[in-house]
Amino acid sequence: MNYLADVRRAAHETALEAAEDRVRDGIARVLSEAVLSAAGTPSASTQQEQEEREASLARLDALERIHAVVESGRARGRRTELYRQYRSAVEQAAPQQDEAARGAGAEAAMEAAHVRTVAEFAADILAVRDAPAVAPAPAGGIRAELEAAAAAAAAAVEEGDEESSAFEASLQDLQGRIRQLAGAELAEGIAASAGRLLNEASVHATAAAEAAQDSLGPHREAVQRTRAWQARRRDALEQADQAVRERELPPMFGAMYQGRRRYPFGHQGRMVRLGDVPLSDRAGIAALVARALPPGDAHLAARVAAEVEAFMRDKGRHAFTQRLLEGGITVVVGGVQVEINLDLDMNQVHYLRAIETERTPVGQKRHHAVEADHQNTTGWRREIENERNVTVTANALTPFGALPHRAWQARAGASLTGTSSSKHTQGFDIVSATKRAPRFEGMTAYFEFLGASLRLTVTEAGPADRAYTLDLAARMAFPEEVAPLKAKGDPPGAFRPEPRKLRPDSKRYGFTQDQVDTDPSGTVKAAAERVEKIIHHVLSTPEWVGGGLAELREDVNVILDRLSRGPTTRAGTPRDPKVTETVERLLSEPAIMRNIADILGPGSVSPMVRDSSPPAAIWG
């Protein structure tokens, strides 16, 4: 693995810049003639220059076909498979790595998987390189982009821009495509020497395996004893696990509401793992997101990872999970916008038995904080202060000399000051707290989403948006009390497209809005008001809050936009990120559940909402 990873790094360090220059020169050669043609200017090129342009265009077509093979579904699937194999090998060889070493190992595994995939697809790459160009040219290909860039440059010249400036601007708009085709050229070089690379990699792997075998000799007996104990332990766990009944996801998790899937987590619900990385590992999660970027955008990986890690550190894992599932996380690096989403396939989710879950002994309960969400503090203080000041001053004046000649006087003085003070404070505080959460016994139900995919959309000026996906598994966890047990006759699977409902004979407390509106006597309305007044006086909490929060946040943002719009505010001005972040925090699922008693009773008052402008505008 390390040998193949070094091959990729060496190619990037020594050949990538030269490859980009060659691709840029070829595009410039073709684009210059295309700009003249788009502007209606007769060409004055020689036969040799025309042949060079045709050769450059054919070369660009070949690189585009190579890129299509490298990023094909089969190649990406193989690359992902190899990456997982390499990561597993690294974890087995060095299981006690710190975060920095784990990140370096993941990067090396990604580089090695790319080189080996290209080498295995060498025959396909070389075949499409030598194949004739497809006629007509595919839509959205390099030829279509060159024509569009030439037309844009010609239009700019007609509007008065300098021809050289318009040409450079069009060439700059193709920078993303230049990087992409330069990566294809590096892949072509790897494919051309695929046999030698794979043979040398095999030699290095064999030598490393022999060295490892020699060093493992003294430990083999201990390993065999450990394996025997682990086998007996696993057999006992499997026998204990046979009595566990299947469970379903909490009602409404993943259900459709107003045309969108909603993912309310409720109390203590959480995502515990994304792919093979626990969510507690911020650096690992950030690296996983960065790995979803394709080779053409690999230069963004480090900065995207840093932004994702900062988001998790500043806003927490719950906000990270909620944003991934509903709306996406947007980061901007170097003028390029990357939107990150997590898509769950609700048809490929299943309940995990205890033996398949986290590294927690079967039957062990999960600890959670017992601090209250609400706290009220009242106090009384009495302060007594006494101060005394004494000052004594003495002065003496003595004349000397004689008139009419000269006369003088001398003055001497002394001052003594004393101060004493005492201060006494007494008082007391009374603190009362209420924890509005159900009592969970600490047992956890885990669910595995096998059909999850991490979707990244890259947007930058000029090229069209680029979307990439990384298939992986996501693991969610909920208290067992909110994950219903499967009963005989229930539909298969852990997810119900039609959520569970109360039994028809269940007793309803309160009244529907229709009952209130259609009661002419007002009796129902009066009874409903009595129920409304009682709820916030007793300990109660919702299981979850999901549907409608995104729409409510949007309504509040629209109101704040209207309040903040000044006479010089331009139409389409983006929202203030500080205001949007505050609204999202105040109207998040945890905040609503924490303040539900106030919301249903006298009303919950938010802190001041401040924007980023100096001086900050404030709304209450």
N, C-alpha and C positions, 0 to 999 in steps of 0.2 A: 504493500500500500504506500509506504513512504517513498519508494522509488518512483511510482507513478505520480504521486503528488508533487515530487520535485520536478518531474518533467513538465507538469502544467505551470508550476511557478516560474521555472526557467523560461518557458515560452512567453509568459506574460511580461517578465522582466526584460527580455532581450529582443523579442520579436513582435510584440503587440503594437508598439508605437510605429515601427517600420511598416507593419501590415496596414495600419490605419492611414499612413501617408500614401501607400500605394493605392488603396481604395479611393482615398480622397482625390488623388491625381487622376485616376481613371474617370471618376464621376465628373471632375472639373472639365476633362477633355471632352466628354460627351455633352455635358451641360452647356458648354460655350457654344457649340454648334446649334444645340436645341434652342437656346435663347435667340440666336440670330434668325432661326427659322420661325419661331413664334412671333418675332417682331416684324417679319416680312422682309428682312434684309438678305440680299443675295449672298450666298456663301462664296468666299474667295480662297478656300482651302485647296491644297494640292491633292493629288491622288494618294500620295504617301500619308498625308494627314488624315484623309478620309479612311484609309485602311486601318490606321492606328485607332481611330474612333470606333470603327466596327469591332476591332479586336478588344478594345476596352469594354464595349457594351456586352460582347459575348462573355468576357471574363466576369463581369458583374452578374450576368444571368447564371453562370456556373456557380458562383459563390452563393447566390440566392437558393439554388437547388440544393447545395450542400447544407445550408442552414436549415432547410426544410427537413432534411433527413435527420440532422442532429437533434432537432426539436420535435420530431414526430412522436406520436403516442407510444410506439414500441420502444424508441430510444429513451424517452423520459421514464417509462416504466422500468426498463432495465437499469437506468441510472439510479433510480430510487431503490431498487432491489440491492444493487451493489453497495450503495451508501449504507443501507441498514446492515448489511453483512460486515462491512468495514467497521462501523460503529460498534457492533456487537463484539468484534474481535478486539477492538481497543479496550472496551469495558472489561472483557475477560482477562486481558493481559495486564491491565492496570486499573483495578476496581476502585482504589482509594485516591482518585484524582481530585484536585481542587477545581474551582470553576475555570480558572485561566487555562489549565492543562486540558480540561474537558472541551473548552471552546477551540483550542488549537487542534485537538484530535478530531473534532467534528469538521473543522475546515479542511484538514488533510484528507479525511474520508470523502468529503465532497469533491475535492480536486482529483483524487485517485479514481473515484467512480466516473467522473467525466472522461478522463483519459482512456480508461479501459472500455467504456461504452463506445467512444469514437473508434478505438482500435477494433472492437468486435464488429462494428458497422462499416469497416473500411471498404469492403467490396461494394456496398451500396453507395458510399460516398464517392468513390472513384468512378463508379458507373454513371452516376448522375452528372458528375463533372464533365465527362467526355460525351454525354448525350447531347443531341442537337437541341436548340432552343425550341420551346413550345410555341406554336402559332395557333391562334393569336396569343399575345402575352397575357398572363393571368391578371385579373383585376386586383389592384392593390399591390402589384409587384414593383420591382425597381424601375421598370420602364415607365409605368404609370406615374410613379413619384417624380421621375425626371421630367416627364412632360408637364406635370403640374407645377414643378419648381420653375421650369423654363417659362411657362405662361405667367407665373407670378412675377418673375424678373422682368419680362417684357412689359407687363402692365405697369410696373413701377417706373421703368424708363419712360414710358409714354406720359406718366404723371409728373415727370420732371426730375426723377432721381438720376444720379450718375450711373452710367452703365456698370462700372466696376463695383460700386456700392450695392446695386441691385443684385449683381452676380454673387458677391460675397454673402449677402443676406440669404439668398436661396441656397447657397452651399452650406451655410450654418444651419438652416432648417433641416438639412439632411444628416446632421451629426449623429443622431440616433441610429439611422440606417448604416452609416459608415462604421460605427462600432460593431454593429451586428455582423456586417460582412467581413470585417477584420477578424472577428472571432471565427467565422466560417473558414477563413484562410488558414488560421492556426489549426483548426480541425483537419483541414486538408493535409497539412504537414504531418500531423500525427497519424492520419490514415495511411499516408505514403510509406511510413516506417513502422506500420502496425506489427508486422511479424517480428522485427528486431526488438521492439518495445516489450511485447508480451513474453518473448523468450528471456530477455534480461530480467524482467519482473519475476518470472518463474524461478530463475537462478537465485535472485535475492531472497525470495520467499523461502526457498528450500534451505538456504544457508541460515536464515533466521530461525526456521523451525528446528533445524539440527542443534543450533546453539541453545534454544529453549529446552529441548529434550534433555540435553546434557545437564543443564542447571536444575531440572526438576527431579533428578534421581533421588536425592535425600528425602523428598517430600511425598513420594508416591504412596508409601504405606499409610501416612497420615491422611492423605486424600481419600484412599479407599475406605478407611474407617469412617471418615466424615460422610462419604456417599452412602454407606450402609445405614448410618444413623438417619440421614436425611430421607432415605427411602422408607424406613420404618415410620418416621414422623409423618411423611406425606400420606402413607397408607392410613394412619390413624386419623389424620385430618379429613381425608376423603370419606372415611366411614362416618365421622361426625357430621360431615356436610350433606350426607344423603337425606337427612330429615329436613333440610331447609326447603321451604316452599318458594315458588317463583313470586316475584312482585312486579308491579307496573310503575311507570313513571308517575309522579304526582299529577293529579288532574290539572288540565290546562297547560302543562309544560309542553311547548311545541304546537299548541292548538292554533287554528286560524282565527283571527279576530280582525274584522274590517279589512279583509284581503291580505293580511300580513301574519306571519307566524310570530308568536310571542313566547318568550322564555322566562317566565317569572320563577325565581329561585326560592322565595319565601325565607323563613328562618333557617339559617345554617346550611342552605343549599349552596353548592359550589362546584366549580370545575376543578378536578384534582390533577388531571394529566392531559397534555396535548401531544399526540405522537408518543414518543418514548421519554418525554421530558416532564417532570412534575412542575406544576404551576408555581410552586415555591421557589423554583430556580429561575430567577428573573433573567440572568445572563443566558441560560440555556434556551428559554422561550424566545428571547430576542434573536439568538442565533438561528433558531428554527425558522422564524419568520424571514430572516435574511436569506436563508437557504432556498426559500421558495422563489427568489428572483432568478431569472434565467441568466445564462452566461453573458448575454448582451448588456445586462444591467448590473453585472457583478460589481462594478465600481461604486454602486450605491449601497452595497450590503453593509459595510461597517457603519455608515451614518444612519441607515434605517434601523439597524440593531440598537444603536445608541439611543435613538428616539423612542423605540419601543420599551427599552429598559427604563428610561426616564419616566415614561407614562405609567408603567407599573409601579415604580417607586413613589411617584407623586400622588397618584390617584387610587392605588390599591388594586388587588386582584379581582375584587367583585366588579368594579367599574370596568376593568379591562375585559372581563368575560362578557359583561352585558353589552358593551360597545361592539365587541367582535360579533356577537350574535344578532344585534339589532342596530343597524345603521353603519357599522364599520368604524375603524380608527384611521384617521388621516394624518400622515406626517409629510412634511415638506423638507426636502434636502436638496440644496443646490439648485433651487428653482424647479425641481421635479417633485410632483405630488404623487404619493403612494398611498392608496387606500387599501386597508387590510380587512377582510371579512372572513368569518368562519361559517361555512354552510354545513348543516346537519341533515343527513338522510334519515328521516323518521321511520323509514321502513327497514332500516338496518341497525336497530338498537336492541340490545338484549340485556337482561339482568345478569349480573355477575354473582356467582356464588362466592362465599367468603374466601375460599382458597385461591381464587383468581384475582383478588383485589390488591389493595396497597400492601406495603410491607408492614402490616399490623397483625399481631397474633389473632387467630380466630377467636371471637368472643370478647376481645378487649373493647371496652367502651371508649368513646372519643370524649376528651375533655373540651369544654367550651367555657368562655368567660362568664362569670356570674355578675359582673358589674351591671348596674341598672342603666337603662336608656335615659331615664328622667330623674333629676335630682333637684330638690328644693331646699334652699338654705336660708334660715332666718337667724338673726342675731341681735344682741344688745351690747352696747359699749358705754362705759362711763369713764371719763378722764378728768383727773384733778392735777393741776400744775401750780407750784408756788415758786416765786423768784424774789430774792432780796439783793439790793445793790447799795453799797456805801462808798462814798468818795470823800477824802480829806485832802485839802490843798493848802499850802503855806508859802508865802512870798516875803522877801526882805529887800528893801531899797536903801542904798547907802550912797550919799553924794560925797565928793572929795575934790580937791583943787581950790583955787581962789580967783575971784574977779578983781580987777578987770582983765586978768590974764586968761587963764583957761580953767574951766570947771567941767567935771565928769560925774556920772552917777553909775552905780553898778547894781544889778538886780539879780537875786538868786531865789529859786523856788523849788518846791518838791510837792509831788502829788501821790496819793496812795488810794487805790481803788480795790474793792472786794465785792465779789458776787457769789451768791449761793442759790441753787435752784433744785427743786424736787418735782417729780412727775410720777403719778400713779394711774394705771389703767386697769379696769376690771370689766368683765363681761362674759357672755356665753354665746354659743352657736347651737342651733338645732337643725339637723340635717335629716330630711326624709326622702326616700327614694322608692320608685316603683319600677319593677321590671315587667314590661308588657310582652311577654313571650311565653309560649306553651312550655310545659315541662317535658323535655325530651330525655330519654334514658341513656342516650349516648351511643346507641347502636346505629350503624350506617348501612344504607342500601346503595350499591354502586351499579351504574349502568354504562355500558360501552357502546359508543356510536361508531360502528365500523365504517360507515360510508361518509365520514366527515371529509371536508376538503378546505384547505386554507387558500383563499382566493385573493390575489394581489392585482390591483389595477394601477398601472403607471401612466401618468399624464404629464406631458411636457409640451411646450410651445412647438408647433410645427408638425411633428409626426402624430399619427392617430394614436388613440389610447391603446395600451398593450395590457392584456389580461393574462394572468398565469395562475395555475392551480397546483397545489401540492396535496395529494391524497394521503390521509393519515387517519388515525383513530383518536377520538376524544372520550374522556371518561368523566362522568358527572357523579356527584354523591349527594344524597339527601338523607335526613333522618328517617328511620324506618317507619315512624308514626305517620308520615305523610305519603309513603309509597304503599298503595293498597296491595294486599295479598291477592294472588290469582285464585279464583274459585272455579269450581266445576261449571262448565258451560260458558266461561268467559272467552272472548276471541283470542286467538294466539298473538304472541308478541308482547313487548313491554310498552307499546304506545297504542293509544286508542285515538283514531281520527275523530271520533265522536266522543267527547269527554263524558266521564261518569256523571250521572245526575242523581238527585235525591229520589228516594222511592216515592211513588205516587201517594202512599198513605202517610208520608211524613207530615208532621204538624208544622205549619207555617206560622212564624211570628211576624207581626207587622202586616202591612198592606202594600199592594202594588199601586203604582201611580194611576193606573186606569180605575182602580177601585176608589181612589180619592177623588178623581175628576168626575166620576159618574154618580157620586153620592149627593143628592139634592139637600139632605138635611144637615150636612156638615158633621155628622156623628163620626164617620170614618176618619175625616181629616183631624178631628180633635183627638181621637184615639191614636192616630199616627204621630201626632205631635207629642203625646205623652210618652210613646215608645222612644221617640227621638231624644227626648230629654233624659231618659234613663240610661242610655247606652254608655255615655262617657262617664257615668258615675260608678260603673262596675268594671272589673278587670276583664278586658276582652281584646282580642287582636285578630287581624285577618291572617289566613294561612299564607297568602301571597297577594301581591298587587302587580298586575301586568298590563292587561289590555287598556289602551287609552292614554298611558303615560306619555308616550312619544307625541301624540296629538296635543295633549295638554301643554307639554313643554313648548311645542311650536306656537300654540295660541299665546302663551306668555311672552315668548320672544317677539312675536308680532306686535304685542302691546308695547313692549319696551323699545322696539324699533321706532314705533310711532312717537313715543315720548322723547327719544333721543334725537330725532330728526330735526336738524336746524334749518334756517333759511338758505344756507349754502351747501347743504348736504346733497351730493349727487345721487341720482337714481342708480340703483344697483350696487351701492356701497356695501362691502361685506360687513357682516355683523361683528360687533366687538367680541373677541374671543373670551375676554374675562367675564362679560355679562353672560354669554352662552354657557360657559363652564359653571358659573354660579347657579344658573337656572337648572342645569342638568343635575347638580348636586342636591339642590333643594327639592326637586321633584323626581328623585330617584326612588326605586323600590324600597331600599332600607330606610330612607328619610320618611317616606309616607307611612310605613309600618311603625316607625318610632314615634311619630306624632299623630297617630290615628285617633287617639282619644281627644286631643285638642281639635283636630279637623272635624270630628263628628259633634263636638260640643261648642265651646265658645269661639273656636277658630284658632288656627296656628299662624302666628306672625313670623315672617321670615326676617333674617338679619338684613341690613342695608345691602342693596345691590349696587356695586360700584363698577364704573367702566374704566378703560385704560387711558383715557384722555387726561392731560394735565390742564387745569385741576380736574380731579375725578368728579363726574356727575354721579349723583346718588338718587336712588329710588327706594322708597320704603314699602 
